[in-house]
Amino acid sequence: MKNKTFLINVLIALAAALLFIPGIGSVRLFDWDEINFAESAREMLVTGDWFNVRINFESFWEKPPLFIWAQALSMKVFGIGEFAARFPNAFIGIVTLLVLFSIGRRAGGTRFGLLWTMMYAISFLPFLYFKSGIIDPWFNLFIFLGIYFFALYTDPAVADLRMRHAALSALFIGLAINTKGPVAFLIFALSFVVWLAVRRFRMDFRWKDVAVYAGVLLLSGGAWFIALALSGHFDVIQDFITYQIRLFETKDAGHGGFLLYHFVILLFGVTPASFFALSCFRKKALEGEEESRLAVLFRWMMVSFWVVLILFTIVRTKIVHYSSFCYFPMSFLAAYAATRMLDGKWRFAPWQSGLLIGTTVAFGLLLTALTLFDHFKHRVIPLVHDPFAVSCMEASSQWKGFEPFVGIILIGVTIWFCVAFARNRKWQYFIALAAANLFFSMTAILCAVPEIEKYSQASAVDFYIERQGEDCYVQPAYFKSYAQYFYTDRKPENACEDFEWLCRGEIDKPVYFVVKDVPWDVEHLAEDAPEAKLLYRRSGFQFFKREVPVAYFK
């Protein structure tokens, strides 16, 4: 049995590596989050200061350093670039699948562990995140482990290990705090309170366990903040707390959205797991499993799912990855439902089949439409009133030609699965569904994303790369970006962002301005920087240069 489990773990690790590592260096990093974190890691290497997180060589107080340390270490090994920036998430993707199989196998057996692992890996957004350079895959895994070990703490079947489980729970919540901030503890604490309320506040605990939890949490979660305080950086702590509060109160950085934003994102973005998970939102979902270890985990997953979903529905800032922790409980619920379906206790209802097929058709048609966009964009442009979007559409894409067939394959396999699984519930059908979803996701990421980038940021990033090694200032005008830092390989001596001085001051080196190809922004720059001359315009942007005044050399 041990040999079989070891072999399965090896196969999961190899499969995850083949899924998550290829292609992570083939697409440029996207503004804002990917470049933001990668740039902070790059500046750690440039300055040699791994303690202070910086952007443009100034203190960056929005995030703690743990994930950025991982990226900096990756850059130290692989060199500064997209591959190194995204490798930590590919690595944590491998770890995540191994963790899910291990926990799932212990809770519900090998089949359940494999189903949970598969449901997480094949769903679109979880798959995409492991090939990105954003912070959330680390953050979510640590929160999940913190909740999981506390669930074990509450499980009477392992009461003799309560102190160990309390310490491990605190450790992982502390690591989550050092990854993205105190919202990690907020998610855990709210889940705990709701779990207590469901149990009518019945819980046996020991004060020594509380002391252990508090001590470990203080050390693992507060170490960086304590170090900041001891070194006199109280302003960084204050700015960090202010920023966290602002995310709850305002639509930060323009990221607003409608009330049910995260409901829609999770339902259609975590396909196909989301449609299986819907079976669990019923009465007596635990019938026959009420006292099992699987039931303990089920309750905690259900509680944490609703806590996160409701919390970030209330929060006014709407960003896709805010609800990404829900991928863990959703994939658990999907695996639980799939297990019951395979055992003949539940069925995949026709309305669920309809939702899954409809979503798959939409995804397949979207991929096909993207490949054909250059052929019909002349019909779309007159309908678009945003001059920046129209200018971006001047770019052209180069597709391989096979991409539409991938969407057709996904649609065909999904329809076949829904029909065949309704008649005969076989494990093999899930393997076919998984293969089709993974093939589609890999194609979308390796083929579609590079082409999409051409219509968004490619011309600006190309311009920044051309400035590498040049002693100059590069400044986006009237829009926020981090790309000019990372892709110009900016050095501290070129970090000036005094816009008025760059426009009219006695500059000591050339200044390049990047402006969105919008008439009013271009006119505004002509007023602010009359000496700046247009170099060229290209798909979404105009590029200007202000030379050093002759008087500077006299």
N, C-alpha and C positions, 0 to 999 in steps of 0.2 A: 504493500500500500504506500509506504514512504517513497519507494522508487517511482511509483506511478505519479505521485504528487510532485516529486522533484522534476520528472520529465515534463509534466504539464506546465510547471513554472518556467522551465527553460524554453518551451515552445511559445508561451505567452510573451516572455521577454524578447525572443527573437522576432516574433510577429510584430510586437509593438515597435521595436527598433526599425523594422522594415517599413512600418506605416508612418512613424512620426519623424524620422531623421531625413529621409530623402527629400530634396527640394527646399529645405528650410533656408538655404543660402541663395536661392535662385531668384527671389523677389525682394526688391528694396523694402526697407522698413516703412511702415505707414505712420503719418502723423495722426493723433498726437502721442498716444500712450506708448506705442512701440519705440518710437525715436526718443521719447522723453527718458525712459528707463535706460535705454542703450547709451544715450549720451551721458547720463550720470555715471554709468559704469566706465565709459571711455575717459571721462574727466578724472576718475579715480586713478586710472593708469597714468594719465598725463601729469597729474600733480603729485602722485605717490601718496596721497592722503586718502586712506580707506575709511576714515572715521566720519568725515563730513560729507554728506551728500550734496552735490552741487549741480546747477544748470547754468551754463554760460559762466562758469567759475564763480558763481555766487550761491549762497546757501539755498538749498531746495528743501523746504520743510513739509511738503505734502505727503511724503512717504518715508517710512523707516528703511533701513539699508539692507535687509537680509537678501531679498531677491536681487538687488543691484550688486551685492557682493558676489552672488552666484554668476551674474553676467560678467562682472569684471574678471573673475577667476577664469571663466570660459574664454574671454578675450585674451587673457594672459597665455592660455594654452593654444588656442586656434587662431589668434590674431583678431584685430578689430574688424568687424564686419557683420553682415546679416546672419551668417551661420552661427557665429559665436553668440550673438544676441539672442537667438532663438533656441540654441542647444539646451539651456537649462530646462525649458518647458518640454522639449522632446524627452529629456532624461526623466523629468517628473512624470511624464506620460507613461513611461515604462514602469516606474515605481507605482503609479496609481493603479494600473491594471493588475499588477502583482498583489497589491494590497487588497483590491476588491475580490480577487479570487481567493486569497487566504481567508479574509473575513467571511465571505460568502460560503466557502467550504465548511468552515467551522460552525456557521449558523444553520445552514440548510443542506449541506452535502455538496459533493463535487459538481453535480449537475447544476445546482443553484449558483454555485460560485462561477461556473463557466458562463451561465446565462447572464449574470450580473455584469461580468467582465465584458461580454459581447455587447450587451445593450448599451453600455457606456461608450465603448470604442466605436460602434458603428453609427451612433447618432451624430448629426452634422455639426452642431456647434461644439460639443465636447471634442470631437476630432479636430476641428479647426483650431481650437485654443491650444492644443498641444503642438501645433506647428506655427505658433505665434510667439511674439516676444513680450506679451503683457504679463502682468504680475499675478493674475487670478488663479491659474492652475496650482501654484504653490500655496497661495492663501486658502483656497477652498479645501485642498487636501489636509492642511493642518487643522482647519476647523472641523472637518469631518472626523479626523482621528481623535480630536479632543472630545467631540460628542460621543464617538464610538466607545472610547475607554470609560467615559462616564456612564454610558449605558451598561457596560460591564460592571461598573461599580454598583449599579442599582439591581443587578441580576443576582438573586439569592443562590443560584447554582454555583457561582464562583465567589461566594462571600469571603472565603479565606484569602483572597487576593485583593481585597478592597483598597488597602493602602497603596499597593502598587498601581492599581487602576486609577486611583485619584491623582497620584503623582504623574502618571503618563498623560492623563487628560489635561492637567495644568500645564505640562511641558508643551504639548502641541498647541494649546490655545495661546501660550506665551510666544511660541514661534510664529503663529499667525499674526499676533500683535506686532511683532518685529518685522513682519512682511508687509503689512498694509495698514496697521493701526488698531485702535481700541474697538472698532466696530466688530472685530473678531470676538471679543469678550461679550459685547452686547448681544450678538447672535446666540452665543452659548447661554448667557444668563437668561435671555427671554425664552429660549427653548426649555431651560430648566424650570422656569416659573410656570410656563404653560403645562409642562409635563406634571409638575406638582399639582396644579389646579385640576387636571384631568383625574389625578389620583386622590382628589379631595385633600391635598396637602398631607398625605400619609407617606412618611419616609423615615426609615431608620438610618441614622448616621452617627459616626463617632467624632467627638471633638478633635481627637488627634488626627483624623483624616482631614478635617477642615483645616487644621494648622498646616499639615503637609501640603495640601492643595494651595493654600495661600502663599506658603513659602516658595514652592516651586514656581508658581505663577509670577511672583514678584521677581524672582531671579531670571526666569526665562523671558518674561514679557517686559520687564521693566529695566533690564540691563542697559539698553541703549539710552533710554530716557534718563536713567540715573547718571550715566556717564556724561550726558549732555549737561545735566545740572551741576555735576561736580566740576566740569570744565568751564562753567560760567555761561553756557549757551541757553539761558532761560528764554531769550527771544525766539529761538527756534522752536522750543516747546510751546510757547504761547501762540506762535503763528500756526503751528501744527494743529493745536486744539481749535483755534478759530476757523481754520479751513474745514475741519471735520464737521463743526457745527453748521457752517455755511452750506455744506452739501445737503443737509437735511432741510434747511430753511429756504433755499433758493434754487433756481434752475441754473446751476453752475455751468459756466462756459457755454451757455446756450443749449445745454442738453435738457430740453424739456420734453414732454410727451403726454399722451392722454392717460387717463386713470388706469386702464387695464393693459397698459403697455407690456408689462412683464408677463401677464397671462398669455398674451398673443405670442410673444417671443418664445416662451417655453413650449407652448403647444405645437407651434409650427417649426421652431428651430431645433428642437431636440427630437426630431422625428428619426426613426420610428418608435423610440422608447416611449415617448409621450402618449401615444395612442394605446399602447398596452397598459401603461400606468393608470389610465382612466378607469380601468376595471376595478381598481382598488378603492375608489371613492364610493363605497357602498356600505350598507349596514352588514354586520357580521362578516367582514372581509377576513377576519382571523378565525372563523369557525373551524374547529378541529385543531387549531394551533395556539390556543389561548395562552398556554403556560410554557411554550417552547422558547428556546433562545431566539429563534427566528421572530417570534411575536414581540419579544423585548426590543429587538432592533427595528421591527416594523413600526412600533409606536413612536420610537425616537425619530425615525426617518419621516414619519407623517407629521409629527410636531415641528421638526426643524424645517420641513418644506413649507408649511403654512406660515411659520414665523418669518422666514426670509422673504417669502412672496408678499406677505402683507406689509412687512417693514418697508420694503423698497417700492411698494405701491404708494405708501404714505410719503416717502421721501420725494421731494419735488424734482431732484435731478434724475433724469431717466437715461441710463446708459446700459447697453446690452449686458455687459458682464456683471452688473450689480446683482443680478439674480442667478449668476452662474453656479453658486453653491448648490442650487436646486438640482443640478445635474446628478448629484449623488443620490438624494432620496428618490428622484424620478426614475433613475435607472434601477434602483433597488425595487421600487414598486413594479416596474415593468418586468423585472426578472421574477418577482413573486407571482404576478399575474400569469406570465408565460408558463411557470411551473404548474400552476393550477390548471391551465388550459391543456398542457401535455398530459396531466393526470385525469383529464375528463371531468373535472369539477366545475370549471368555468368554460365559457366559449368566447371567441373573438367575435363580438356582435357585428351584424351587418353595418350599423352606423359607424362603428370603429373602422371597419374595412373601407367604408366610403370616405371617411376622413383621411385615412392613410393613402388611399389611391388618389384622391383629389389633390392632396399635398404633393405627392410624388409627380403627378402630371404637371402641376404648377412648376415644380423644380426643373423637370425635364424640359418643359417649354421655355422656361427662363434661360436655361443654358443654350438651347437652340436659338433663341432670339438674340442672345449676345453674339453668337457666331455669325449671325446674319445682319448685325446692326449696321455695318458699313454700307450694306446694300439698300437699306431703307431709311437711314438717318436723315436724308434730304427731305423726307416726308415728316420727320419728327421735329426738325429744327424750327420750322415756322410756328409750331405749336408751343415752343418754349420761350418764356419771357425773361429768363435770367441770362444776361449777356455773358456771364462767366461760364455757365453751362454750355451755351452755344459755342463759345470759343474752344472749350475743352473738346467738343465734338469734332473739331478739325483734325484731331489725331486719327490715325488709322491703325487697325489691328491686323495681326497675322496669325490665323488659326491653322491648326494641323489638318483639319478637315474631318476627323473622325468624331469630334466632340458631340454632335447631335445624336449619334448612334448610342453614346453612353447613356444619354437621357432616355432614349427609346428602350434600351436594355433594362434600365431601372424601372421604368413604367411596366414593362412586360413581366419582369420577375415579381414585382409587387402584386400585380393582378393575379398572376399564377399562384403566389403564396396565399392570398386571401381566399381564392377558390379552393385550392388543394387542402389548406389547413382546416377549412370548415368541414371537409369530408373526412379527412384522415389526419389526426394530429401527430405528426412525426417530427422528431428533433431535427432531421435532415433539412426540413423546409426552412428552419431558422438559419442554417448555414448558407443556403442559397440567398436568402434575404440579406444576410450580413455581407456576403461577397458583392452583391449588386450595389449596396449602399456604400461600401468602402471604395469600390471602383469609381462610383460617381463622385464621391468626396475627393478622392485623389486627383481625378481629372479636373474637377472644379478648381482645386487649389494649385495644381501644377500647370494647368493650361489657361484657365479663365482668369485667375487673379493677376498674372502678369499683364494680360491684355487690358483688364479693367484699370490697372495702374496707369496705362498710357493715357487714359481719359481723365485722370485725376491729378497726379502730382509729378508725372515722369519728366515733363519739360523743366520744371523747377529743380528737381533733384539732379538732372543732367547738368544744369547750369552750376549748381553747387559743387558737383564733383569736378567740373572744369576749373574751379577756383582753388582746388587743393594745391598746397605748396606756394600759393601767391600771397604775398604780404599785403593784405587788403582788409577792408570791412565789407561784410555782406549783410544787408538788412532788408527783410520783408517789410513792405509798407502797407499799413492799414489791415493787416491780418496777422494772426498769431501762428507761429510755426516753430518747431524744434529742428526741422530738417537742415537748416543752414548751419547749425552747430555741428551735427554729426557728419554731414556729407561734405563740408568744406574742410573737415579735420581741423576745426578751429583751435587756435592756440590762445593762451591768456592775453597776449599782447594785441589780439584782434577782437577782443570781447566787448568793445564799446557798443552801447545801444542808446546813446544819447541822440535821439532822432533829430532834434533841432540842430545840434552841432554837426551831425553827419550831413544834414541838408545845406547848412549855410556857414558853418564854422570853418576855421583855418585848419583843415584836415592835413594829416601828415602822410597819408597813403590813399590810394584810390578807394572810392566807395561804390559798391554795386547795390542797386535797389531792385527788388523783385516786387512787381505789382500785378495783382489780378487784372486780367484783360477786361476791365470794366470802365466805361468812359469816365464816370465821375471820379474813380480812383486815379486814373491817369491824369486827369485835369488837376486833381488835388496835388499830385506830386509835382506837376509843372509849376504850381504856385509855391509849394514848400521848398523845392530844390530846383530853382531855375537853371542852374548850371549843369544839371544831369542831362545826358544825351541818350536818346534811345539807341540801344544796340540792335535789338530785334524783338519780335513777338512770336510766340509759338504756343499753340494749343493750351489756352487758358491763362497765359502770363505774358507780361511785357517786362523786358530787362533793360535797365538803365545804368549808366556809369557816370560818376562825377570824378573828374580828374583832380589831382592836387593842384591848387592854384600856383601860378608861376611865381608869385610873390613869396611863396614858401621857400623857394630855392635860392632867393637872393639874400 
